[in-house]
Amino acid sequence: MKTAKLIRKHTPKQTNGVFVFSNISIKTIERPWLDNRPMVSCIPEGEYLCKWSHMAEHNVDHYQLQKVPDRSAIFIHIATKPEQLHGCIASDRVSIGALETWGNKEDFMLTISS
């Protein structure tokens, strides 16, 4: 199974990260850490299975993190501001495209750390 890692730095306004897969690194944004509160906090550090899944809210397919404690519908998708997110991980269109090409709709393991 493929593996990737996300190394994050928290600030009061947002969480910035570097998502590394294969020999590619992309910048990410998330909401700030707010005690894992649904819809307003980034997710806890840990290891997550990512599966290709349908995002009903926008009628598109993206990778979804599985078994996030006390959370649901955590996707990796396109966004430019943390305010656009409801607990998901985001990057720009080109970077998300590179991730999805690398993943090829196959499951992968993501390790998130600070």
Secondary structure, 3 states (H helix, E strand, C coil): CEEEEEEEEECCCCEEEEEEECCEEEEEEECCCCCCCCCCCCCCCEEEEEEEEEECCCCEEEEEECCCCCCCCEEEEECCCHHHCCCCEEECHHHHHHHHHHHCCCCEEEEEEC
